Amino acid sequence: HALAARLTGNVCYPYLLLLVSGGHCQILIVKGVGNFERLGTTIDDAAGEAFDKVSKMLGLGYPGGPIIEKLAAVGNSRRFVLPKPLFNSGDCNLSFSGLKTAVLNLLNNARQKGEEISVPDLCASYRKAVVSCLTENFFKAAEMTGAKTLAAAGGVSANRLLRRELERLARERGLKVYLPDKPLCGDNAAMIGAQGYYESVSYTHLRAH
């Protein structure tokens, strides 16, 4: 995942990476092949896992990310105000447990009152909250490190809102962000091949010197 962005652009080391998938949620400085410095991580669920669990709460199925994204596209993201855990923390760590609990509480309260909740609106509001958590921490890390080159990877980096926000925020700050083509975001053979290629090039370079 960390090298996937290099398949779609001339990304030079070091670069700041937002790695977001079903199993990973980390902010890393990629210094080279297998050479990383972690600046932040989730203290509970990964972003993709958080989408899956909320999708399950709503009875929408699996995988949750694409399903929530489709419904969010026709929903009102301002309808529900959801928390942004660790927003004021001094580090770049992330948390999605409290956000999921907020969604569960909304559903339970509505059920107790016999009210209906607009699923598209809730999906849109939830997607917005997750993306805000990711982008705010990522650009906090960019500011802390002075990074000028950014990249995203992992299945969640295919999320349309996340991609738009990363591009918008990078443009506003005069930074360059590399986003893999969507087929390269999730698990794929190309990134495995790329890993092997870059490792072999690195090994050959070391032997030559």
N, C-alpha and C positions, 0 to 999 in steps of 0.2 A: 504493500500500500504506500509506503513512504517514498518509493521510487516511481510510482505510477505517473505522477505529474511530469516526470522527465520524458515520458513517451509522447507527449503532445506539445512540448515546448523546450526551448533551450534553457533549461533551469540550471543555474550554476550554484554550487555549494558556496557558503551555507545558505539555507533558506528555512523560513519558519513554516511549520506544517501543522495544519489542523487535521488530525486523524479521527474520523467519526464513522463508526460502523455499528453493527449489532453487538460486537464484542469489545470494541475499542472506543475510547474517547480521551484523546490526549493532545496536548500542545507540545510540539517538539522542535528543537533546532536540529535540522539534518545537516550534519557536517561532512558526511561522506557515506560510502557504502558500509552499513552496519555501525555507523558512528553517530549517535544521537545524544542530545541533552534534553531531558524532559523538564518542562517548565510548569506543566499543570496536567491534571488528570481528574477523572470523575471519582468522587468518594463513595459512590454507590453504583447506579446503573449507567451503562453506556447509552448514548443518544438513540441508537437504533433500538435497543432494548426498551427504552422508555416509550418510543412510538408503538412498539409491539404490545406492551402492557396496557396502554391506554386504548389501543384498538380492541384488545380483548375485553376491557371494561365496557366498551360500547357495542360489543357483539359484532364487530366488523370483520374479523378474520385475520389471517396472517399471510404475508408479512405486513405489519401495520403501517410502515412508512409510506408506501405507494398508495394504500387505501386512504389514509388520512389526508395525504396530499391531494388526491382527486376530489375528496369532499371539501377540503379547505378552499379549493379554487372557486367554489360557488357559495362560500360562507362569509360571514362578517367577522373579521378578526378583532373588531373592537367590542363585540357583544359581551365578552367575559374578560374580566381583569384577573389575570393569573400571576402568581408570585414568580420572582426570579431568584432562586436560592443562591446564596453566596455572592450576591450582587455587590455588596459593599466590603467583601473580604479583601485583604491586602495581597492575596496571591492569585494565581490563574487557575485554581481548581474549580471543578464544576460539580453540581449536584442536581439530580432530577427527581429524587424521592419526594420532596415536598411538593413539587409541581404535580406529580401523579396523585398525591394525596388530595390536593386541591380539586382536581378533576373528580375524584371519587366522592368527595364531600358534596360537590355540586350535584352529582347524579343522585346521591342518597337523599339530599335535602329536597330535590325536585320530586323524587319518588314518594317521600313522606307527605308532601303537600299535594300530591296528585297532579303535578304540573308536568308539562312536556318541555324538554330541552331540544333546541334546534341542534341536531348533530353536525350539520355543516358549519354552523357558527362556532360550536365548541371545538371542532377540528381546526378551524382557521385560527381561533384564539390560542389553542394549544401549540400549533405549529409556529405561530408568531413568537410565543414565549420561549420555546426551545431554541429557535433561531437567534433570538435576542441574547440568550445565555451564551450560546456558542460564539457569536460574533463579538460581543462585548469583551469576553475573556480573551479571545484571539487577538483583538486589536490592542487590548491592554498589554498582552505579551509583546506585541510589535513595538509598542511605545517603550516598554521597559528595556528591550534589547536593542532598539534602534534598527530593527530588521527592515530592509527595503524590498526584499523578495519573499513573497508568501505563496503558499500552495495549500490545497485541500485534497483529501483522499478518503477512501472508504465509501461504503454504500450510501451513507447519509449525505455525502457530498454531491449526490445526484439530485437532492432536493432542490426544486426550482427556486423557492424563496431564499434558501440559504445561498445559492449561487448568485442570485441577483443582489443580495445584501453584501456579500463578500466583494463583488465587483464594484458596487456603488461606494462602499466605505473605503476600499482601496483607492479608487479614483479620487475621492475627496481628499485623501491624505497624500496623494502623489506616490502611491506604492504600486507595485506590480504583483498581481495575483494570478497564479496558474491553476486552472481547473481541468482535471482530466476529462476527456470525452466520457459521456455517461456510461457506455459499455465498459469502460476501464475503472469505474468507481467501485463496483462490487467485486467479489472474488472472481478472478478470471485467469486464464492461462497466460495471457500476455504479460501480466505483472510478474508471474513466476519466472517466465523466460527472461524478462528484463533483469530480475534479481540475479539470475545465473550469469547473464551477460556482463552486468556491471561488476559482479564479484570476480569473474574471470579476467576482465580488463584490469581491475585493481591488483589482482594477484600477479598478473604478467608484468605490470608496471613495477611492483615491488621486487620481483625477481631480476628485472633488468637493472635495478639500482642496488 
